């Protein structure tokens, strides 16, 4: 079996005196597209941030390839939720995407030809080449999401982590991102995304990892048909509550 790009073993995280992740075991391999599913407060974003070395572990270990997350900075592409980016900062689309390569170039060094090529390729992949000179503050929500994805792709990473990439975006951007993520998987890039869009995740992902502070279940969507698994993940006791929570009617 192919060695994992991201290997999480027994990861436990405490924040603000509270345990937000407990004994999480999870592996992400090249060419996998995995959806990380769970209720609000389940620890999904915290798990991504721990994988990036931004949140310390109380117990357990995380490796990216054969390195620690801190050592591997620059090898994982990260797409945060849109509100985490300073859209009022006076920078163009191209400039914002170029910041994705700061881990490789340093904040002061001029961009080399390979950096400009990586930025241009990332812009092309998300359909934003024609808007590369536009200030980011003038973009729509869907365009902003494309910028964040391009910024992560500019690293040319072996793995891409995305936090709620489909939330609040227009249908054309949803379709573009779905096709892009499937294409990256086919190219051998490992993709892990948190999402509340269960229909999209089920249709798009090879695996779903159900998380509520710890891993409740992990497998192909077709293997997770047991309603009890979903009830435990979302902390519910009746199927009717689950259907309402998931936005499924009748």
C-alpha positions as CSV (number, residue, x, y, z in Angstrom):
1,X,0.0,0.0,0.0
2,X,1.2,3.5,-0.8
3,X,2.7,5.4,2.1
4,X,0.5,8.2,3.4
5,X,1.2,11.8,2.6
6,X,-0.4,12.7,6.0
7,X,-0.3,10.3,8.9
8,X,-2.2,11.2,12.1
9,X,-1.8,8.8,15.0
10,X,-3.5,9.2,18.4
11,X,-3.8,13.0,17.9
12,X,-5.2,14.7,21.0
13,X,-5.6,18.5,21.1
14,X,-6.5,20.7,24.1
15,X,-7.6,24.3,23.5
16,X,-8.7,26.7,26.2
17,X,-8.5,24.0,28.8
18,X,-10.9,21.8,26.8
19,X,-10.2,18.6,24.8
20,X,-11.3,19.3,21.2
21,X,-9.7,16.3,19.6
22,X,-9.2,12.9,21.2
23,X,-7.1,10.0,19.9
24,X,-7.7,10.8,16.2
25,X,-6.2,8.2,13.8
26,X,-6.3,9.1,10.2
27,X,-4.3,8.5,7.0
28,X,-4.4,10.4,3.7
29,X,-2.6,8.8,0.7
30,X,-1.6,10.1,-2.7
31,X,-4.5,10.3,-5.2
32,X,-7.2,10.2,-2.5
33,X,-10.1,12.7,-2.2
34,X,-11.5,12.5,1.3
35,X,-14.3,14.4,2.9
36,X,-14.1,15.3,6.6
37,X,-17.6,15.4,8.0
38,X,-19.0,16.3,11.3
39,X,-21.2,18.8,13.3
40,X,-20.1,22.3,14.2
41,X,-17.5,22.1,17.0
42,X,-16.4,18.5,16.0
43,X,-12.8,19.6,15.6
44,X,-12.6,19.5,11.8
45,X,-10.8,22.8,11.4
46,X,-8.6,22.1,14.4
47,X,-7.5,18.8,12.8
48,X,-6.5,20.6,9.6
49,X,-4.6,23.2,11.6
50,X,-2.8,20.5,13.6
51,X,-1.8,18.9,10.3
52,X,-0.3,22.2,9.3
53,X,1.6,22.6,12.6
54,X,-0.5,25.6,13.6
55,X,-2.0,23.9,16.6
56,X,0.1,21.9,19.1
57,X,-0.7,18.3,20.1
58,X,-1.3,17.4,23.7
59,X,-0.6,13.8,22.8
60,X,0.0,11.7,19.6
61,X,1.9,12.4,16.5
62,X,1.4,13.8,13.0
63,X,3.8,13.3,10.1
64,X,3.7,14.7,6.6
65,X,5.7,12.2,4.5
66,X,8.6,11.6,6.9
67,X,8.6,15.0,8.4
68,X,6.8,16.9,11.2
69,X,4.2,19.5,10.2
70,X,6.6,22.3,11.1
71,X,9.4,20.8,8.9
72,X,7.0,20.2,6.1
73,X,5.6,23.8,5.9
74,X,5.3,24.6,2.2
75,X,4.5,21.1,1.1
76,X,0.8,21.2,2.1
77,X,-1.5,23.5,0.3
78,X,-4.2,25.0,2.6
79,X,-7.4,26.7,1.6
80,X,-8.9,28.4,4.7
81,X,-12.4,29.6,5.1
82,X,-12.9,32.9,3.2
83,X,-13.4,35.0,6.3
84,X,-9.8,34.2,7.4
85,X,-8.3,36.2,4.5
86,X,-7.8,40.0,4.7
87,X,-9.8,41.0,1.6
88,X,-9.4,44.7,2.3
89,X,-5.6,44.4,1.9
90,X,-4.5,46.4,-1.1
91,X,-3.3,43.5,-3.3
92,X,-4.2,42.2,-6.8
93,X,-5.5,38.7,-7.5
94,X,-2.1,37.8,-8.9
95,X,-0.3,39.3,-5.8
96,X,-2.6,37.3,-3.4
97,X,-2.0,34.1,-5.3
98,X,1.8,34.7,-5.2
99,X,1.7,34.9,-1.4
100,X,1.0,31.2,-1.5
101,X,4.7,30.6,-2.4
102,X,6.1,32.7,0.5
103,X,7.2,29.5,2.4
104,X,9.4,28.7,-0.6
105,X,10.6,32.1,-1.6
106,X,10.8,34.1,1.6
107,X,8.8,37.3,2.1
108,X,11.5,39.6,0.6
109,X,13.0,37.7,-2.3
110,X,11.9,38.6,-5.8
111,X,9.9,36.0,-7.6
112,X,11.9,33.8,-10.0
113,X,10.6,32.5,-13.3
114,X,9.5,29.2,-11.7
115,X,7.5,31.2,-9.2
116,X,5.8,33.3,-11.9
117,X,5.0,30.1,-13.8
118,X,3.5,28.4,-10.8
119,X,1.3,31.5,-10.1
120,X,0.2,31.7,-13.7
121,X,-0.7,28.0,-13.8
122,X,-2.7,28.3,-10.6
123,X,-4.6,31.2,-11.9
124,X,-5.4,29.4,-15.1
125,X,-6.6,26.3,-13.3
126,X,-9.2,28.3,-11.4
127,X,-10.3,30.4,-14.3
128,X,-9.0,33.7,-12.9
129,X,-6.2,34.7,-15.4
130,X,-8.4,37.4,-16.9
131,X,-8.8,39.0,-13.5
132,X,-5.2,38.7,-12.3
133,X,-4.8,42.5,-12.1
134,X,-8.1,43.2,-10.2
135,X,-7.9,44.2,-6.5
136,X,-9.1,41.3,-4.3
137,X,-11.5,43.6,-2.5
138,X,-13.6,43.9,-5.7
139,X,-14.2,40.2,-6.1
140,X,-17.4,38.2,-5.6
141,X,-17.6,35.4,-3.1
142,X,-17.1,32.7,-5.7
143,X,-14.1,34.6,-7.2
144,X,-12.6,35.0,-3.8
145,X,-12.8,31.2,-3.2
146,X,-11.0,30.7,-6.5
147,X,-8.2,33.0,-5.4
148,X,-7.8,31.0,-2.2
149,X,-7.6,27.7,-4.1
150,X,-5.1,29.2,-6.6
151,X,-3.0,30.5,-3.7
152,X,-2.7,27.0,-2.3
153,X,-2.1,25.5,-5.7
154,X,0.7,27.9,-6.4
155,X,2.8,25.8,-4.0
156,X,2.3,22.8,-6.3
157,X,1.7,20.7,-3.2
158,X,1.5,17.0,-2.9
159,X,-1.5,17.4,-0.7
160,X,-4.3,20.0,-0.5
161,X,-6.3,20.7,2.6
162,X,-9.5,22.7,2.2
163,X,-11.8,24.1,4.9
164,X,-15.5,24.3,3.8
165,X,-14.6,25.2,0.1
166,X,-18.2,24.9,-1.1
167,X,-19.9,27.2,1.5
168,X,-21.6,30.3,0.1
169,X,-20.3,30.1,-3.5
170,X,-22.2,30.2,-6.8
171,X,-23.0,27.2,-8.9
172,X,-20.3,27.8,-11.6
173,X,-17.6,28.0,-8.9
174,X,-19.0,24.8,-7.2
175,X,-18.8,23.0,-10.6
176,X,-15.3,24.3,-11.3
177,X,-14.0,23.3,-7.9
178,X,-15.5,19.9,-8.1
179,X,-13.9,19.3,-11.4
180,X,-10.6,20.7,-10.2
181,X,-10.5,18.5,-7.1
182,X,-11.3,15.4,-9.1
183,X,-8.6,16.3,-11.6
184,X,-6.0,16.9,-8.8
185,X,-6.9,13.4,-7.4
186,X,-6.4,11.9,-10.8
187,X,-2.9,13.6,-10.9
188,X,-2.0,11.9,-7.7
189,X,-2.5,14.9,-5.4
190,X,-4.0,14.0,-2.0
191,X,-7.1,16.1,-1.1
192,X,-8.8,16.5,2.3
193,X,-11.7,18.8,2.7
194,X,-14.1,19.6,5.4
195,X,-17.6,20.2,4.2
196,X,-21.2,20.4,5.4
197,X,-22.4,19.6,1.8
198,X,-23.0,15.9,2.3
199,X,-24.5,15.4,-1.1
200,X,-21.5,16.9,-2.8
201,X,-19.1,15.0,-0.6
202,X,-20.8,11.7,-1.2
203,X,-20.8,12.2,-5.0
204,X,-17.2,13.5,-5.2
205,X,-15.2,11.8,-2.5
206,X,-13.5,8.4,-2.5
207,X,-13.8,8.3,1.3
208,X,-15.7,10.0,4.1
209,X,-14.1,10.4,7.6
210,X,-16.9,11.1,10.1
211,X,-15.4,13.1,13.0
212,X,-16.8,14.2,16.3
213,X,-13.7,14.9,18.5
214,X,-12.6,11.5,17.4
215,X,-13.1,9.4,14.3
216,X,-16.5,7.8,14.4
217,X,-16.2,6.0,11.0
218,X,-14.0,6.1,7.9
219,X,-14.7,4.5,4.6
220,X,-16.2,4.7,1.1
221,X,-19.6,6.6,1.1
222,X,-21.4,3.4,0.1
223,X,-19.9,1.6,3.2
224,X,-21.3,4.3,5.6
225,X,-25.0,3.6,5.0
226,X,-25.8,2.7,8.6
227,X,-27.9,5.4,10.1
228,X,-26.5,4.7,13.6
229,X,-23.1,5.9,12.4
230,X,-24.4,9.2,11.4
231,X,-26.5,9.6,14.5
232,X,-23.4,9.0,16.7
233,X,-21.4,11.5,14.6
234,X,-23.9,14.3,14.9
235,X,-24.8,13.5,18.5
236,X,-28.5,12.7,17.8
237,X,-30.8,9.9,19.0
238,X,-33.4,9.7,16.2
239,X,-33.3,9.3,12.5
240,X,-35.8,12.1,12.1
241,X,-33.4,14.5,13.8
242,X,-30.6,13.4,11.6
243,X,-32.6,14.0,8.4
244,X,-33.5,17.5,9.6
245,X,-29.9,18.2,10.5
246,X,-28.7,17.1,7.1
247,X,-31.4,19.1,5.3
248,X,-33.1,16.0,4.0
249,X,-36.9,16.0,3.8
250,X,-39.6,13.5,3.2
